[in-house]
Structure formats: structure tokens, C-alpha cells
């Protein structure tokens, strides 16, 4: 059995439904879609169950069936522990795993049809080097300091929001990223920790980075349409200077047609991340999964 899994805290159905419905729509009935979650209403819990999502709730259970968790860790860090814990306890249940963000991830095809079984650890890049992406550059400096961040500046940023591969590899990566996020000077440090680890010799033989002509996962937040819309620090920096942006973006731009996102060889991406940063696509996706 294969598994799609995500972690969420404080999300209601409107922030989960695209991920949940598209994952269940494009994943074989023999596989599972699991959401490790807390701090959500009873209505959302029921809607997830109705959508065929297996919920693994954590924290403290109230009498009405709602679970609450008020850890001092930020949700995007604490989710790593709880997802790792679930995977670790189910090592014999699943073969291949896809771990993703939830709020801004859309499945367009069955992710396990991407020959994922041939990869120990499958990741995708953002098309920009650390030195060229304003938020990412400052984030990795804030996390590790300029000395240790320097070797990564000329390397492409790997996105922590979509990770696939063999269960044992995905499981261990989440544990290692979680541990590296503890006691850091900044709360948002999961992507910095992930990149620091992935560029080490210990993961070199296991890591497979899908190239832009391979329709694994598209990171829309760094693409031209998102920049033109002013999304994030990247958009605020380059929206009025697209020539400078085009000089630093390393891939061909994805194509969006009829609310679907295609890679340069016209194949449909299996996974689309940060779809909500492109206004025209956001409107289509939200209407489709209403």
C-alpha cells in the first residue's frame, strides 16, 4: 500500500478541501490518504471523513471529539514530528510515501504513477538559487548564520512542501529536519533545515531531484505568473523588473491551460504546489473544488 500524508493545525475545511479531494480523486482506492491534524472543528473532522481521508488526531481530546494542541513549537515544525511518528509506527504498512503541505497543494495525477517506486527520495526545486531568492536567502542566514549558509547560496532551493520516496527514507528525513528545527533563532526554519540536510554527502546517493521537464511537482510560487501578481518577497522584489527576474529563474515556465498546469514537454504535473499564488488559477481551482 502507498500513502499520501500531510499535517495540519488550526485548518478548517476551506483550507483542506482542495488537497483532500484532489488527493482522493487521483489516488488509487487501494492506497491511503492520511491527514495528521489538530485544532480543527467537529464539522471539519466530519467533512474529512466523508471525503475518504483517514484522520490521525493528536493533542488532547475534548468531550465533543475535537482535539486541541497548544505546543510551543510552530505548527509547520510540530507537524514533522507527528507525521514522522505515524510513519514510524506504520513502517510495515506502506511502501511508498508522498508527504506534502496541505493548504496550497493540488494533485492533478496519481503521484505514484511517476515511477516513485524507483526513487529512494524524490524532491523538486524552486528554479532559483538561494542567492537570488530574497526570502530564502535571509531565512537560511537567520537559521544557520552567514558562515554555514554561504556554501548553499549558489545552489538551487529544494522545496520541503513536497517530498516523495520510500517510506524509510521519507520517515528519516522528517525526523532529521524536525530535530534540526529545534532551538533555532527563527520559527520558520523547516525549509532551511531540509536544504542543509539534502546537500550533505549522507543523502547524496538517495536523493533524486526531478528536473523541470519531468512532471513531478511544480512550485508555482517562484514562477513568472506568481511574481507578476506580487506574491511573496520575490514578487515584491521583481514584479516591476521582470527582465531581472528572467535572468535568475533557471527553468522554462510552466504552462497553465484550462485550469491545469503543464511542464515544458506538455505533460501534466502530478502535483502543483502554491497554486493559490496565481490569482487566475486560484479562482478556477477554488470553484472546481467548492
C-alpha positions in Angstrom: 0.0 0.0 0.0 1.2 3.5 -0.8 0.4 6.7 1.2 -0.2 10.4 0.7 0.2 12.2 4.0 0.0 15.8 5.3 0.0 17.6 8.6 -2.3 20.5 9.6 -3.1 22.5 12.7 -5.9 25.0 13.0 -7.2 24.4 9.5 -10.8 24.3 8.7 -12.4 22.6 5.7 -12.0 25.5 3.3 -8.2 25.2 3.7 -8.1 21.4 3.4 -10.7 20.6 0.7 -8.5 21.1 -2.4 -5.8 18.9 -1.0 -8.2 16.3 0.3 -10.5 16.0 -2.7 -7.8 16.1 -5.3 -5.6 13.5 -3.4 -8.5 11.1 -3.1 -9.6 11.8 -6.7 -6.2 10.9 -8.1 -5.0 8.1 -5.8 -6.0 4.5 -6.3 -8.6 3.1 -3.9 -6.0 0.6 -2.6 -3.9 3.4 -1.3 -4.5 5.7 1.7 -4.7 9.5 2.2 -3.9 10.4 5.8 -4.1 13.8 7.5 -2.3 14.2 10.8 -4.1 17.1 12.4 -5.2 19.0 15.5 -7.1 22.2 16.4 -9.9 21.7 13.9 -13.7 21.8 14.4 -16.0 18.8 14.5 -17.5 19.9 11.2 -14.1 19.8 9.5 -13.4 16.4 11.1 -16.6 15.0 9.6 -16.0 16.5 6.2 -12.6 14.9 6.0 -14.0 11.6 6.9 -16.8 12.0 4.3 -14.0 12.8 1.7 -12.3 9.5 2.4 -9.4 11.0 4.4 -8.1 9.0 7.3 -7.6 11.4 10.2 -4.9 10.9 12.8 -5.7 13.5 15.5 -3.2 14.5 18.2 -3.2 16.6 21.3 -5.9 16.4 24.0 -9.3 15.1 23.2 -12.3 17.1 24.4 -15.7 15.5 25.2 -17.1 16.6 21.8 -14.4 14.7 19.8 -12.3 17.8 19.0 -8.6 17.5 19.6 -6.6 20.5 20.8 -2.8 21.0 20.9 -1.1 24.2 22.0 2.6 23.2 21.7 5.2 26.0 21.9 6.5 24.8 18.5 5.2 26.4 15.4 2.7 24.1 13.5 4.9 23.6 10.5 7.6 22.2 12.8 5.4 20.2 15.1 3.7 18.5 12.1 7.1 17.0 11.2 7.2 15.1 14.5 3.6 13.9 14.3 3.9 12.8 10.7 7.2 11.1 11.4 5.6 9.4 14.4 2.8 8.0 12.3 5.2 6.7 9.6 7.5 5.2 12.2 4.7 3.3 13.7 3.5 2.0 10.3 6.8 1.1 8.6 5.4 -2.3 7.6 2.1 -0.9 6.3 3.2 1.3 3.5 5.8 1.1 0.7 6.0 4.5 -1.0 5.1 7.8 0.7 4.3 11.3 -0.6 4.4 14.0 2.2 3.1 17.4 1.3 1.9 20.7 2.6 -1.9 20.8 2.8 -3.3 24.3 2.3 -1.7 25.0 -1.1 -1.1 21.6 -2.7 -3.2 20.2 -5.6 -2.9 16.7 -7.1 -3.5 16.6 -10.9 -2.5 13.0 -11.4 -1.8 9.9 -9.3 1.7 10.8 -7.8 2.6 7.1 -7.6 2.4 6.8 -11.4 5.6 8.9 -11.5 7.7 5.7 -11.1 8.1 6.8 -7.5 8.9 3.2 -6.5 12.3 3.6 -8.3 13.3 6.6 -6.1 14.5 6.4 -2.6 13.9 10.1 -2.0 12.2 12.3 -4.6 12.3 16.1 -4.4 11.8 19.2 -6.6 13.5 22.6 -6.9 12.1 26.1 -7.0 14.1 27.2 -10.0 16.1 29.8 -8.1 19.4 29.7 -6.3 19.5 30.8 -2.6 21.5 33.9 -3.5 18.7 35.1 -5.9 15.6 34.5 -3.7 15.1 37.3 -1.2 13.1 35.4 1.5 15.0 32.1 1.2 18.4 33.8 1.3 17.6 35.7 4.5 15.9 32.7 6.0 18.8 30.3 5.7 21.2 33.0 7.0 18.8 33.6 10.0 18.7 29.8 10.6 22.3 28.9 10.4 24.3 32.1 10.2 26.2 33.5 7.3 29.2 31.2 7.6 27.2 27.9 7.3 24.7 29.4 4.8 27.4 30.5 2.4 28.0 27.1 0.7 24.3 26.8 -0.2 24.0 30.3 -1.8 24.9 29.1 -5.3 22.6 26.0 -5.1 19.0 25.7 -6.2 16.5 25.8 -3.4 14.8 22.5 -2.8 11.2 22.7 -1.6 10.2 21.0 1.6 6.5 21.1 0.9 6.5 18.1 -1.5 8.7 15.0 -0.7 8.2 11.5 -2.1 10.0 8.2 -1.9 10.4 5.0 0.1 8.8 5.1 3.5 12.0 4.6 5.4 13.7 7.5 3.7 10.9 9.9 3.9 10.4 8.9 7.6 14.0 9.6 8.5 14.2 12.9 6.6 11.2 14.2 8.5 12.8 13.2 11.8 16.1 14.8 10.9 14.5 18.0 9.7 12.4 18.2 12.9 15.5 17.8 15.1 17.4 20.5 13.2 14.5 22.9 13.6 14.6 22.7 17.4 16.1 25.7 19.3 16.7 27.7 16.2 16.7 31.5 16.4 13.8 31.7 13.9 10.5 29.8 13.9 10.2 29.3 10.2 13.2 27.1 9.5 12.0 23.8 8.1 13.0 24.6 4.5 16.4 25.8 5.6 17.0 22.6 7.6 15.8 20.5 4.7 18.2 22.1 2.3 21.1 21.9 4.7 20.5 18.1 5.1 19.8 17.3 1.4 23.1 18.9 0.3 25.1 16.7 2.6 27.0 13.6 1.4 24.8 11.4 3.6 21.8 11.9 1.4 23.7 12.2 -1.9 23.1 8.6 -3.1 19.5 8.6 -2.1 18.4 12.0 -3.4 16.7 12.3 -6.8 15.8 15.8 -7.9 13.1 15.9 -10.6 14.1 18.1 -13.4 11.8 20.8 -15.0 11.0 18.6 -18.0 9.8 15.8 -15.6 6.2 16.4 -14.4 6.7 15.5 -10.8 5.9 18.7 -8.8 5.6 22.4 -9.8 6.5 25.1 -7.3 4.3 27.9 -8.7 5.3 30.4 -6.0 8.6 31.2 -7.9 7.2 31.3 -11.4 6.6 34.3 -13.6 2.8 34.4 -13.0 3.2 34.5 -9.2 5.9 37.1 -9.5 3.8 39.3 -11.7 1.0 39.0 -9.2 3.3 40.3 -6.5 3.3 37.1 -4.4 5.8 36.9 -1.6 9.0 38.7 -1.2 10.1 37.5 -4.6 7.1 39.1 -6.2 7.5 42.4 -4.3 11.2 42.5 -5.4 10.8 41.6 -9.1 7.2 42.4 -10.2 8.3 45.7 -11.8 11.6 44.3 -13.2 10.7 41.1 -15.0 13.9 41.2 -17.0 15.9 40.8 -13.9 13.7 38.0 -12.7 14.1 36.2 -16.0 17.8 36.4 -15.6 17.7 34.4 -12.3 14.9 31.8 -12.9 16.6 28.7 -14.2 13.7 26.7 -15.8 11.2 27.1 -18.6 8.0 28.5 -17.3 5.1 26.0 -16.7 2.0 26.4 -18.9 -1.5 26.9 -17.5 -4.3 25.9 -19.7 -7.9 25.4 -18.7 -7.0 25.4 -15.0 -4.4 22.7 -15.5 -0.6 23.1 -15.0 1.8 21.5 -17.6 5.5 21.2 -17.6 7.6 22.3 -20.7 7.2 19.0 -22.6 3.3 19.4 -22.3 2.9 16.6 -19.7 0.6 17.4 -16.8 2.3 17.9 -13.5 1.4 15.3 -10.9 1.5 17.8 -8.1 1.0 21.6 -8.1 2.3 23.5 -5.0 1.5 27.1 -4.2 -1.4 27.2 -6.7 -3.0 30.0 -4.7 -0.3 32.4 -5.6 -1.5 32.7 -9.2 -4.9 34.6 -9.0 -6.4 33.3 -12.2 -5.6 29.7 -11.3 -6.7 30.2 -7.7 -10.2 31.2 -8.8 -10.6 28.2 -11.1 -9.3 25.7 -8.5 -11.5 27.0 -5.7 -14.6 26.9 -8.0 -13.7 23.3 -9.1 -13.3 22.0 -5.5 -16.1 24.0 -3.9 
